[in-house]
């Protein structure tokens, strides 16, 4: 009975950790695969959204912008860029706002509203996660939002504070809702990081503040060519992801798994006798079994042995979490079972 209880407790602990992993995926982890998802869609549909040349600053024009071609249903046709959220934030925009569209990782454009830069109210909705549009709650009047299409940049400037409205308020995407001729509306569910049948929306409005062809370069906020260490690592991981045709979470997960096998394998070579003795002792539970998989160095020195076991142990958990983000969490999120 005691053994059964320990195993049951261990399984409950693993279930709780998976739930935590899923919540982390919804909040942040899904954002790791946004670039891969949009790149794959561009490749599959032969969509060409040109990347402007960094280092060349595009001067914003203030005449009437050109008309954008009408996108097809569920088509990827633009990206939302918000400089205050970091240079790497580039949220894909799909035509339509059905859940099946938003679950593709990105924002949806309300089909009945204006296209970027056009007269009316160009309106977009996204999930209320940190990887998507939860942080529109932080936008303030004067903040800049760019809509990047295949050939143009459209700069909008926020002209209102975020507002919580009832979900029945469809007037927030009316042509004149932003109070300007060429408006912008960003919308997400409220409260943030909640699922199920939420009854309120968080919205923020803005107005067009210039446009530029991408052949002229990039907005000044993205013209800096110096990369931080994080930017370099992120770019290299994204490149590997595209070449392997595998989401970033999968690339990182299998990398951690390979490192765990290598590091723990070396530990087992040094400490095989001591490690085997653990398996001959008390049966333990699932958490104990996972700990026993990880070997350390210098088995005769307890402190060093324990500390060096922590390295493969952390690699193992990193691999498990990232691979759950790759294979288990996306279908679970799409099912709506956990909100």
Sine and cosine of phi, psi and omega as CSV:
sin_phi,cos_phi,sin_psi,cos_psi,sin_omega,cos_omega
0.00,0.00,-0.65,0.76,0.00,-1.00
-0.89,0.45,-0.67,0.74,0.01,-1.00
-0.89,0.45,-0.68,0.73,0.02,-1.00
-0.87,0.50,-0.69,0.72,-0.01,-1.00
-0.90,0.44,-0.63,0.77,0.01,-1.00
-0.92,0.40,-0.65,0.76,0.03,-1.00
-0.92,0.40,-0.68,0.74,0.02,-1.00
-0.89,0.46,-0.67,0.74,0.03,-1.00
-0.89,0.46,-0.65,0.76,0.03,-1.00
-0.90,0.43,-0.65,0.76,0.03,-1.00
-0.91,0.42,-0.62,0.79,0.06,-1.00
-0.90,0.44,-0.64,0.77,0.03,-1.00
-0.89,0.45,-0.67,0.74,0.04,-1.00
-0.90,0.43,-0.64,0.77,0.03,-1.00
-0.90,0.45,-0.65,0.76,0.03,-1.00
-0.91,0.42,-0.63,0.78,0.01,-1.00
-0.93,0.37,-0.60,0.80,0.05,-1.00
-0.91,0.41,-0.64,0.77,0.05,-1.00
-0.88,0.48,-0.68,0.73,0.06,-1.00
-0.88,0.47,-0.64,0.77,0.04,-1.00
-0.89,0.45,-0.65,0.76,0.01,-1.00
-0.91,0.42,-0.67,0.74,0.02,-1.00
-0.90,0.44,-0.63,0.78,0.06,-1.00
-0.91,0.41,-0.60,0.80,0.05,-1.00
-0.89,0.46,-0.73,0.69,-0.01,-1.00
-0.90,0.44,-0.62,0.78,-0.07,-1.00
-0.97,0.26,-0.64,0.77,-0.17,-0.98
-0.61,-0.80,-0.66,0.75,-0.15,-0.99
-0.86,0.51,-0.58,0.81,-0.02,-1.00
-0.88,0.48,-0.45,0.89,0.01,-1.00
-0.91,0.43,-0.38,0.92,0.02,-1.00
-0.90,0.43,-0.47,0.88,-0.09,-1.00
-0.98,-0.19,0.08,1.00,-0.03,-1.00
-0.89,0.46,-0.73,0.69,-0.03,-1.00
-0.87,0.48,-0.68,0.73,0.01,-1.00
-0.89,0.46,-0.71,0.71,-0.05,-1.00
-0.88,0.47,-0.68,0.73,-0.02,-1.00
-0.95,0.32,-0.63,0.78,0.03,-1.00
-0.88,0.47,-0.67,0.74,-0.01,-1.00
-0.91,0.42,-0.63,0.78,0.01,-1.00
-0.92,0.40,-0.68,0.73,0.04,-1.00
-0.85,0.52,-0.68,0.73,-0.03,-1.00
-0.92,0.38,-0.68,0.73,-0.06,-1.00
-0.93,0.36,-0.58,0.81,-0.07,-1.00
-0.98,-0.20,0.07,1.00,-0.02,-1.00
0.86,0.52,0.50,0.87,0.08,-1.00
-0.97,0.25,0.72,-0.70,0.00,-1.00
-0.89,-0.45,0.96,-0.27,0.12,-0.99
-0.92,-0.38,0.99,-0.12,-0.14,-0.99
-0.87,0.49,0.59,-0.81,0.12,-0.99
-0.99,-0.11,0.86,-0.51,-0.01,-1.00
-0.93,0.36,0.35,-0.94,-0.06,-1.00
-0.98,0.17,0.89,-0.46,0.07,-1.00
-0.89,0.46,0.50,-0.87,0.02,-1.00
0.99,-0.17,-0.41,0.91,0.06,-1.00
-0.98,-0.22,0.90,-0.44,-0.03,-1.00
-1.00,0.09,0.82,-0.57,0.03,-1.00
-1.00,0.06,0.84,-0.54,0.06,-1.00
-0.97,0.23,0.79,-0.62,-0.02,-1.00
-0.94,0.33,0.70,-0.72,0.05,-1.00
-0.99,-0.16,0.41,-0.91,-0.08,-1.00
-0.81,-0.58,0.28,0.96,0.13,-0.99
-1.00,0.02,-0.07,-1.00,-0.02,-1.00
-0.92,0.38,0.79,-0.61,0.00,-1.00
-0.96,0.28,0.33,-0.94,0.03,-1.00
-0.94,0.34,0.36,-0.93,0.02,-1.00
-0.98,0.21,0.72,-0.70,0.05,-1.00
-1.00,0.07,0.58,-0.81,0.07,-1.00
-0.91,0.40,0.57,-0.82,0.00,-1.00
-0.94,0.34,0.83,-0.55,0.03,-1.00
-0.97,0.25,0.42,-0.91,0.07,-1.00
-0.99,0.15,0.20,-0.98,0.02,-1.00
-0.84,0.54,0.71,-0.71,0.03,-1.00
0.89,0.45,0.27,0.96,-0.06,-1.00
-1.00,0.08,0.67,-0.74,0.14,-0.99
-0.98,0.20,0.85,-0.53,-0.07,-1.00
-0.68,-0.73,-0.07,1.00,-0.04,-1.00
-0.30,-0.96,0.08,-1.00,0.09,-1.00
-0.70,-0.72,0.60,-0.80,0.13,-0.99
-1.00,-0.08,0.78,-0.62,0.03,-1.00
-0.83,-0.55,0.76,-0.65,0.02,-1.00
-0.79,-0.62,0.97,-0.23,-0.12,-0.99
-0.81,0.58,-0.60,0.80,-0.05,-1.00
-0.94,0.35,-0.19,0.98,0.04,-1.00
-0.99,-0.14,0.07,1.00,0.04,-1.00
0.95,-0.32,0.45,-0.89,-0.06,-1.00
-0.93,0.37,-0.43,0.90,-0.08,-1.00
-1.00,0.07,-0.12,0.99,0.02,-1.00
-0.96,0.28,0.90,-0.44,-0.04,-1.00
-0.52,-0.86,1.00,0.01,-0.14,-0.99
-1.00,0.02,0.87,-0.50,0.01,-1.00
-0.88,0.47,0.55,-0.83,0.05,-1.00
-0.88,-0.48,0.83,-0.56,0.02,-1.00
-0.94,-0.35,0.43,-0.90,0.04,-1.00
-0.99,0.15,0.86,-0.50,-0.03,-1.00
0.93,-0.36,0.37,-0.93,-0.06,-1.00
-0.78,-0.63,0.29,0.96,0.08,-1.00
-0.91,0.42,0.41,-0.91,-0.03,-1.00
-0.86,0.51,-0.58,0.82,0.02,-1.00
-0.89,0.46,-0.47,0.89,0.05,-1.00
-0.98,0.22,-0.76,0.65,-0.04,-1.00
-0.91,0.42,-0.50,0.87,0.01,-1.00
-0.95,0.33,-0.11,0.99,0.07,-1.00
-0.96,0.28,-0.02,1.00,-0.05,-1.00
0.99,0.15,1.00,0.02,0.02,-1.00
0.41,-0.91,-0.22,-0.98,0.01,-1.00
-0.97,-0.25,0.33,-0.94,0.07,-1.00
-0.89,-0.45,0.62,-0.79,0.04,-1.00
-1.00,-0.09,0.79,-0.61,0.05,-1.00
-0.90,0.43,0.87,-0.49,-0.12,-0.99
-0.88,0.47,-0.45,0.89,-0.06,-1.00
-1.00,0.10,-0.04,1.00,-0.07,-1.00
-0.96,-0.28,0.17,-0.99,-0.08,-1.00
-0.90,0.44,0.50,-0.87,0.13,-0.99
-0.98,0.21,0.26,-0.97,-0.04,-1.00
-0.78,0.62,0.74,-0.68,0.07,-1.00
0.99,0.14,-0.18,0.98,-0.11,-0.99
-1.00,0.01,0.25,-0.97,0.04,-1.00
-0.91,0.42,0.73,-0.68,-0.04,-1.00
0.83,-0.56,-0.44,-0.90,-0.08,-1.00
-0.81,-0.59,0.99,-0.13,-0.01,-1.00
-0.96,0.28,0.93,-0.38,-0.21,-0.98
-0.87,-0.49,0.62,-0.78,-0.09,-1.00
-0.67,-0.74,0.57,-0.82,0.05,-1.00
-0.80,-0.60,0.55,-0.84,0.03,-1.00
-0.53,-0.85,0.29,-0.96,0.02,-1.00
-0.88,0.47,0.40,-0.92,-0.06,-1.00
-1.00,-0.02,0.67,0.74,0.06,-1.00
-0.96,-0.29,0.32,-0.95,-0.05,-1.00
-0.92,0.40,-0.44,0.90,0.03,-1.00
-0.97,0.25,-0.30,0.95,-0.05,-1.00
-0.94,-0.33,-0.99,-0.16,-0.15,-0.99
-0.78,-0.63,0.33,0.94,0.02,-1.00
-0.87,0.50,-0.53,0.85,-0.11,-0.99
-0.99,0.13,0.12,0.99,0.12,-0.99
-0.90,0.43,-0.26,0.96,0.06,-1.00
-0.91,0.42,-0.30,0.95,-0.03,-1.00
-1.00,-0.07,-0.16,0.99,-0.03,-1.00
-0.95,0.32,0.59,-0.81,-0.01,-1.00
-0.73,-0.68,0.36,-0.93,0.02,-1.00
-0.78,0.62,0.74,-0.67,-0.04,-1.00
0.98,-0.21,-0.36,0.93,0.03,-1.00
-0.92,0.40,0.49,-0.87,-0.09,-1.00
-0.97,-0.24,0.65,-0.76,0.12,-0.99
-0.78,-0.63,0.77,-0.64,0.07,-1.00
-0.96,-0.29,0.65,-0.76,0.22,-0.98
-0.95,-0.32,0.89,-0.45,-0.03,-1.00
-0.98,-0.21,0.91,-0.42,0.05,-1.00
-0.97,-0.22,-0.18,-0.98,-0.05,-1.00
-0.86,0.50,-0.60,0.80,-0.13,-0.99
-0.81,-0.59,-0.08,1.00,-0.13,-0.99
-0.64,-0.77,0.38,-0.92,0.20,-0.98
-0.95,-0.31,0.70,-0.71,0.11,-0.99
-0.84,-0.54,0.88,-0.48,-0.01,-1.00
-0.99,-0.15,0.84,-0.54,0.09,-1.00
-0.92,-0.38,0.54,-0.84,0.06,-1.00
-0.88,-0.48,0.80,-0.59,-0.02,-1.00
-0.87,0.49,0.72,-0.69,-0.02,-1.00
-0.82,-0.57,0.25,0.97,0.04,-1.00
-0.51,-0.86,0.34,-0.94,0.14,-0.99
-0.99,0.16,0.45,-0.89,0.06,-1.00
-0.83,0.55,0.60,-0.80,-0.06,-1.00
-0.72,-0.69,0.67,-0.75,0.06,-1.00
-1.00,-0.10,0.81,-0.59,-0.03,-1.00
-0.76,-0.65,0.32,-0.95,0.08,-1.00
-0.94,0.35,0.52,-0.85,-0.05,-1.00
-0.89,0.45,-0.30,0.95,0.00,-1.00
-0.99,0.16,-0.12,0.99,-0.05,-1.00
-0.98,0.19,0.98,0.20,0.03,-1.00
-0.97,0.24,-0.21,0.98,-0.01,-1.00
-0.93,0.38,-0.23,0.97,-0.03,-1.00
-0.94,0.33,-0.21,0.98,0.07,-1.00
-0.92,-0.39,0.25,0.97,0.08,-1.00
-0.87,0.49,0.38,-0.93,-0.05,-1.00
-0.82,0.57,-0.53,0.85,-0.05,-1.00
-0.96,-0.26,0.21,0.98,-0.11,-0.99
-0.90,0.44,-0.50,0.87,-0.03,-1.00
-0.99,0.11,-0.10,1.00,0.06,-1.00
0.98,0.21,0.20,0.98,0.02,-1.00
-0.68,-0.74,0.21,-0.98,-0.04,-1.00
-0.92,0.40,-0.67,0.74,-0.01,-1.00
-0.87,-0.50,1.00,-0.08,-0.14,-0.99
-0.97,-0.23,0.11,-0.99,0.03,-1.00
-0.66,-0.75,0.66,-0.75,0.14,-0.99
-0.73,-0.69,0.78,-0.63,0.12,-0.99
-0.93,-0.37,0.68,-0.74,-0.11,-0.99
-0.61,-0.79,0.62,-0.79,0.10,-0.99
-0.54,-0.84,0.20,-0.98,0.01,-1.00
-0.96,0.27,0.46,-0.89,0.00,-1.00
-0.72,-0.70,0.68,-0.73,0.04,1.00
-0.95,0.31,0.31,-0.95,0.01,-1.00
-0.94,0.34,0.42,-0.91,0.04,-1.00
0.85,0.53,0.55,0.83,0.12,-0.99
-0.83,-0.55,0.49,-0.87,0.03,-1.00
-0.88,-0.48,-0.28,-0.96,0.03,-1.00
0.97,0.25,-0.47,-0.88,-0.10,-1.00
-1.00,-0.02,0.96,0.27,0.05,-1.00
-0.97,0.26,0.55,-0.83,-0.14,-0.99
-0.93,-0.36,0.04,1.00,-0.03,-1.00
-0.76,-0.66,0.33,-0.95,0.01,-1.00
-0.78,-0.63,0.52,-0.85,0.11,-0.99
-0.96,-0.28,0.81,-0.59,-0.04,-1.00
-0.78,-0.62,0.38,-0.93,0.12,-0.99
-0.51,-0.86,0.61,-0.79,-0.06,-1.00
-0.93,-0.37,0.34,-0.94,0.09,-1.00
-0.41,-0.91,0.06,-1.00,0.01,-1.00
-0.72,-0.70,0.46,-0.89,-0.01,-1.00
-0.89,0.45,0.72,-0.69,-0.05,-1.00
-0.78,-0.63,0.41,0.91,0.04,-1.00
0.74,-0.67,0.30,-0.95,0.03,-1.00
-0.54,-0.84,0.27,-0.96,0.02,-1.00
-0.39,-0.92,0.60,-0.80,0.13,-0.99
-0.95,0.31,0.56,-0.83,-0.05,-1.00
-0.94,0.34,-0.30,0.95,0.08,-1.00
-0.92,0.40,-0.33,0.94,0.03,-1.00
-0.99,0.16,-0.25,0.97,-0.03,-1.00
0.80,-0.60,-0.53,-0.85,-0.04,-1.00
-0.83,-0.55,0.35,-0.94,0.11,-0.99
-0.85,0.53,0.44,-0.90,-0.08,-1.00
-0.85,0.53,-0.49,0.87,-0.01,-1.00
-0.91,0.41,-0.37,0.93,-0.04,-1.00
-0.92,-0.39,0.17,0.99,-0.07,-1.00
-0.99,0.14,-0.32,0.95,0.00,-1.00
-0.89,0.45,0.82,-0.57,-0.04,-1.00
-0.99,-0.10,-0.18,0.98,0.01,-1.00
-0.96,0.29,0.80,-0.60,-0.02,-1.00
-0.97,-0.25,0.64,-0.77,0.14,-0.99
-0.98,0.22,0.19,-0.98,0.03,-1.00
-0.87,0.50,-0.63,0.78,0.02,-1.00
-0.90,0.44,-0.66,0.75,0.02,-1.00
-0.88,0.47,-0.67,0.74,-0.02,-1.00
-0.90,0.43,-0.71,0.70,0.01,-1.00
-0.89,0.45,-0.70,0.72,0.00,-1.00
-0.87,0.49,-0.66,0.75,0.00,-1.00
-0.91,0.41,-0.66,0.75,-0.01,-1.00
-0.92,0.40,-0.66,0.75,0.03,-1.00
-0.90,0.44,-0.65,0.76,0.03,-1.00
-0.90,0.44,-0.62,0.79,0.03,-1.00
-0.90,0.45,-0.71,0.70,0.04,-1.00
-0.88,0.47,-0.66,0.75,0.01,-1.00
-0.85,0.52,-0.70,0.72,-0.02,-1.00
-0.93,0.37,-0.64,0.77,-0.02,-1.00
-0.93,0.37,-0.60,0.80,0.01,-1.00
-1.00,0.08,-0.13,0.99,-0.10,-1.00
0.80,0.59,0.77,0.64,-0.02,-1.00
-0.67,-0.74,0.68,-0.73,0.04,-1.00
-0.83,0.56,0.45,-0.89,-0.01,-1.00
-0.84,0.54,-0.63,0.78,0.01,-1.00
-0.88,0.48,-0.59,0.81,0.05,-1.00
-0.93,0.36,-0.68,0.73,0.03,-1.00
-0.87,0.50,-0.75,0.67,0.00,-1.00
-0.92,0.39,-0.64,0.77,-0.01,-1.00
-0.89,0.46,-0.74,0.67,0.00,-1.00
-0.94,0.35,-0.50,0.87,0.08,-1.00
-0.91,0.42,-0.71,0.70,0.04,-1.00
-0.90,0.44,-0.62,0.79,0.02,-1.00
-0.89,0.45,-0.69,0.72,0.02,-1.00
-0.90,0.44,-0.67,0.74,0.03,-1.00
-0.90,0.43,-0.63,0.77,0.02,-1.00
-0.89,0.46,-0.72,0.70,0.02,-1.00
-0.86,0.51,-0.67,0.74,-0.01,-1.00
-0.92,0.39,-0.78,0.62,-0.07,-1.00
-0.92,0.39,-0.71,0.70,0.00,-1.00
-0.93,0.38,-0.56,0.83,0.04,-1.00
-0.89,0.46,-0.66,0.75,0.06,-1.00
-0.89,0.46,-0.67,0.75,0.03,-1.00
-0.87,0.49,-0.65,0.76,0.02,-1.00
-0.91,0.42,-0.55,0.83,0.05,-1.00
-0.89,0.45,-0.60,0.80,-0.02,-1.00
-0.99,0.13,-0.50,0.86,-0.21,-0.98
-0.79,-0.62,0.49,0.87,-0.12,-0.99
-0.84,0.54,-0.72,0.69,-0.08,-1.00
-0.88,0.47,-0.71,0.70,-0.02,-1.00
-0.93,0.38,-0.62,0.79,-0.02,-1.00
-0.92,0.39,-0.66,0.75,0.02,-1.00
-0.89,0.46,-0.58,0.82,-0.02,-1.00
-0.89,0.45,-0.51,0.86,0.03,-1.00
-0.90,0.44,-0.62,0.79,-0.03,-1.00
-0.96,0.27,-0.30,0.95,0.03,-1.00
-1.00,0.01,-0.10,1.00,-0.02,-1.00
-1.00,-0.04,-0.64,-0.77,-0.02,-1.00
-0.86,0.51,0.64,-0.76,-0.08,-1.00
-0.91,0.42,-0.57,0.82,0.03,-1.00
0.94,0.34,-0.41,-0.91,-0.01,-1.00
-0.63,-0.77,-0.07,-1.00,-0.06,-1.00
-0.81,0.58,-0.67,0.74,0.01,-1.00
-0.91,0.41,-0.62,0.79,0.05,-1.00
-0.91,0.41,-0.66,0.75,0.00,-1.00
-0.88,0.47,-0.67,0.74,0.02,-1.00
-0.90,0.44,-0.64,0.77,0.04,-1.00
-0.90,0.43,-0.61,0.79,-0.03,-1.00
-0.94,0.34,-0.28,0.96,0.04,-1.00
-0.95,0.30,-0.29,0.96,-0.14,-0.99
-0.97,-0.26,0.88,-0.47,-0.04,-1.00
-0.98,-0.20,0.43,-0.90,0.03,-1.00
-0.88,-0.47,-0.07,-1.00,0.00,-1.00
-0.98,-0.19,0.29,-0.96,0.04,-1.00
0.76,0.65,0.93,0.37,-0.04,-1.00
-0.87,0.49,-0.33,0.94,0.01,-1.00
-0.99,0.17,-0.22,0.98,-0.01,-1.00
-0.92,-0.39,0.98,-0.20,-0.17,-0.99
-0.85,0.53,-0.69,0.72,-0.05,-1.00
-0.90,0.43,-0.77,0.63,0.00,-1.00
-0.89,0.47,-0.66,0.75,-0.01,-1.00
-0.87,0.50,-0.71,0.70,-0.03,-1.00
-0.93,0.37,-0.69,0.72,-0.01,-1.00
-0.89,0.46,-0.68,0.73,-0.02,-1.00
-0.95,0.30,-0.30,0.95,0.12,-0.99
-0.96,0.28,-0.43,0.90,-0.03,-1.00
-0.92,0.40,-0.50,0.87,-0.02,-1.00
-0.89,0.45,-0.83,0.55,0.05,-1.00
-0.90,0.43,-0.49,0.87,0.02,-1.00
-0.89,0.46,-0.70,0.72,0.02,-1.00
-0.93,0.36,-0.61,0.79,0.06,-1.00
-0.89,0.46,-0.63,0.78,0.01,-1.00
-0.88,0.48,-0.72,0.69,-0.02,-1.00
-0.93,0.37,-0.60,0.80,0.06,-1.00
-0.87,0.49,-0.68,0.74,0.02,-1.00
-0.90,0.44,-0.70,0.71,-0.01,-1.00
-0.89,0.46,-0.68,0.73,-0.02,-1.00
-0.92,0.40,-0.75,0.66,-0.04,-1.00
-0.91,0.43,-0.63,0.78,0.02,-1.00
-0.95,0.31,-0.48,0.88,0.12,-0.99
-0.93,0.36,-0.58,0.81,0.09,-1.00
-0.90,0.43,-0.54,0.84,-0.02,-1.00
-0.97,0.23,-0.71,0.70,-0.19,-0.98
-0.95,-0.32,-0.55,0.83,-0.11,-0.99
-0.99,-0.14,-0.68,0.73,-0.13,-0.99
-0.94,0.34,-0.66,0.75,-0.01,-1.00
-0.85,0.53,-0.76,0.65,0.03,-1.00
-0.91,0.41,-0.52,0.85,0.03,-1.00
-0.93,0.37,-0.65,0.76,0.04,-1.00
-0.91,0.42,-0.65,0.76,-0.01,-1.00
-0.92,0.38,-0.49,0.87,-0.02,-1.00
-0.95,0.32,-0.42,0.91,-0.03,-1.00
0.97,0.24,0.17,0.99,-0.05,-1.00
-0.90,0.43,-0.56,0.83,0.00,-1.00
-0.95,-0.33,0.45,0.89,0.05,-1.00
1.00,-0.06,0.00,0.00,0.00,0.00
